[in-house]
Amino acid sequence: MSAKHTPGPWIVEHDSFGTVIRGAEVEREEHGTKYGFRDYVGSTWGHRTSTSDANALLMATAPELLAELEKVEKLLLAISATDYPVSDELASVQAVVAKATGSAS
């Protein structure tokens, strides 16, 4: 199984209920009216703390982190064809990418 996440970039919004993470704005149309909409991705409900703010920022950065980690995976695959030992690092990166995309067994 391979998961498909909400497209990024994700943003962090604060409201009276806590902190909400939303996906990239997409245009929707309803009853002939077009409007911008951001999918709900996640939240850190409740009283804002420095920890909940840090968690929200980390969650909102997930799409970019995954994209960059996939680039690192390709780079390590290329390096692994040389004599430079990167098998442990490559295995770690591949495990994290598999976990993030839902393809981990």
C-alpha positions as CSV (number, residue, x, y, z in Angstrom):
1,M,0.0,0.0,0.0
2,S,1.3,3.5,-0.8
3,A,-0.3,6.4,0.9
4,K,-1.1,9.7,-0.9
5,H,-0.7,12.7,1.4
6,T,-2.4,16.1,1.1
7,P,-0.3,18.2,-1.3
8,G,2.0,20.8,0.3
9,P,3.0,23.3,1.3
10,W,1.1,22.9,4.6
11,I,0.5,25.9,6.8
12,V,-0.1,26.4,10.5
13,E,-3.1,28.4,11.7
14,H,-4.0,29.4,15.2
15,D,-7.6,29.7,16.4
16,S,-9.6,29.6,19.6
17,F,-9.4,25.8,19.7
18,G,-5.7,25.4,19.2
19,T,-3.4,25.0,16.3
20,V,-4.5,23.6,12.9
21,I,-2.3,22.3,10.1
22,R,-3.9,22.7,6.6
23,G,-2.8,21.7,3.1
24,A,-2.1,23.8,0.0
25,E,-4.9,26.0,-1.1
26,V,-7.0,24.6,-3.9
27,E,-9.9,26.2,-5.8
28,R,-13.3,24.6,-5.2
29,E,-16.7,25.4,-6.7
30,E,-20.0,25.0,-5.0
31,H,-23.3,26.2,-6.3
32,G,-21.5,28.3,-8.9
33,T,-19.3,30.1,-6.4
34,K,-15.5,29.5,-6.6
35,Y,-13.5,29.8,-3.4
36,G,-10.1,28.8,-2.0
37,F,-10.0,25.8,0.3
38,R,-7.3,24.2,2.4
39,D,-7.8,20.6,3.5
40,Y,-7.5,19.8,7.2
41,V,-4.3,17.9,7.9
42,G,-4.0,17.8,11.6
43,S,-4.1,19.8,14.8
44,T,-2.6,20.3,18.3
45,W,-5.8,21.1,20.1
46,G,-6.0,22.9,23.4
47,H,-3.9,25.6,25.1
48,R,-1.0,26.7,23.0
49,T,2.4,25.9,24.4
50,S,5.9,26.1,23.0
51,T,5.8,22.3,22.5
52,S,2.5,22.3,20.7
53,D,3.7,25.1,18.4
54,A,6.9,23.2,17.7
55,N,4.9,20.0,17.0
56,A,2.6,22.0,14.6
57,L,5.6,23.4,12.7
58,L,7.2,19.9,12.4
59,M,3.9,18.5,11.1
60,A,3.5,21.3,8.6
61,T,7.0,20.7,7.3
62,A,6.3,17.0,6.6
63,P,5.8,17.3,2.8
64,E,9.0,19.2,2.2
65,L,10.9,16.8,4.6
66,L,9.7,13.8,2.6
67,A,10.6,15.4,-0.7
68,E,14.1,16.2,0.4
69,L,14.5,12.7,2.0
70,E,13.5,11.1,-1.3
71,K,16.3,13.2,-2.9
72,V,18.8,11.9,-0.3
73,E,17.6,8.3,-1.0
74,K,18.4,8.7,-4.7
75,L,21.8,10.2,-3.9
76,L,22.7,7.4,-1.5
77,L,21.6,4.8,-4.1
78,A,24.0,6.4,-6.6
79,I,26.8,6.5,-3.9
80,S,26.1,2.8,-3.0
81,A,27.3,1.9,-6.6
82,T,30.8,3.1,-5.6
83,D,33.1,1.7,-3.0
84,Y,31.9,4.2,-0.4
85,P,30.0,2.3,2.3
86,V,26.5,3.8,2.8
87,S,24.4,0.7,3.2
88,D,23.3,1.5,6.8
89,E,22.4,5.1,5.9
90,L,20.6,4.0,2.8
91,A,18.6,1.4,4.7
92,S,17.6,4.0,7.4
93,V,16.5,6.5,4.8
94,Q,14.5,3.9,2.9
95,A,12.8,2.7,6.1
96,V,11.7,6.3,6.9
97,V,10.5,7.0,3.4
98,A,8.6,3.7,3.4
99,K,7.0,4.6,6.7
100,A,6.0,8.1,5.5
101,T,4.5,6.8,2.3
102,G,2.7,3.8,3.8
103,S,4.8,1.2,1.9
104,A,6.6,-0.1,5.0
105,S,5.7,-3.8,5.8
